[in-house]
């Protein structure tokens, strides 16, 4: 089992920045990649960005440019830097950890990001 603990969400004005963190614990040796998803009210959960423990990252088209994912493989912890926040970025952001072959997929509890205009 892998436990994920997110932090860094909050209320921020449009144009501001946030850095979300997600620390993994438990069977961390099984983790292949970690990522961030978000779910806005009334919408489906969607991928924002993901990164492998080897450092290969990928982003949703909507996240390219303002979002940056990074990781510390030793801990392991994944970070999501969000710049130039927009009201439409308001959502619950969930951390995700995936294992080879998607045998096990783990989710954090989520952290709320609210962007005021």
N, C-alpha and C positions, 0 to 999 in steps of 0.2 A: 504494500500500500504506500501511496505517496500522499502527503498532505501539502497543501498549497496555502500560503498566507499572503494576502494582498495588502498593500498599504499605499497611501499617497493620493487617494481621491479627495474630492472636496468641491467647494463652490468657488468659482473663479470668473472674473469678468472676461468678456470677449477680447481676444487679442493676447491674453495671458498664456502662461505655460504651466504645465504640470509634469511631474515625473512619478509614474507608478512603479511600484516594486512588487515582486512576487518571489517569495522564498520557499523553496521546496525542502521537505524533510521526509524521513522514512526511507523507502527503498529507492533512493536517488540513483543508484547504479543502473536502474532499468530505464531511466529517462533518455529518450532519443532527441526530443525537441520540446520546446516550451513556447507558448504564444499567448497572445491577447485577443480576446473576442469582446464584442460589445453588443448590448441589447437595449435599444431605445424603446420607450413606451409604445406599445401597439405594433412593434416590429419584431422580426425574427432576429435571433442571435447571428451575428456575422463576424467573420474573421477580420481582424485588423492587421496583425503581423505575427509572424512566427520565426523562430530561430532554432537551428540545431545546436547541440552542445559543441559541435565542431565549428560553429560560427556562420553557417550559411543561413541567410535570412530571406524572407519573402514578405511582400506587403500586398494588401488589397489595393486595387487601383485608387480607391477613395482615400487611402492613407499615404500614398506616395507624396513626399515633399514636406509634410508637416509632422509626420510621425517617424520616430526612430527607435528601433528595438536593439537592445544589447543584452549581453549575458555575462555572468561570472560563473564559469563552469565549475569552479572549485567549490562553490557553496552548496548547490547551484542556485542562482538567483537571476531572474530576468527583469529587465527594466523597459519601460515604455516612456519615452520622452515625447510629449505632445506640445507643439508650439503653435502660436497664432490660433488659439482655440476659438471655435465658433459655436453658437448656440446649438447647431445641429450635431455637435459632438456630445451633447448631453445624453448620457446612457449609463447603464451599469456595465462596468468593465470587468470581465472575468479572465482569470489566468487559467491556462490549460497546460497540461503536461501529457505528452504522448509517448508511447513505447513502440518498439519495432513491430511492424505489422498491425498497428492499432490494437494490439492485444488487450491493452488497458489504457484507458483515457481518463485522466483525472481533472477535476475542476475545483477552483477556489470558490469561496462564498460570494465573491464579487465586491467591487468597490464603486460607489456612486461618484460620477463626475457630472457636475451641473455647471453649465456655462451661461451666465446672464448677459443679456444684450445691453 
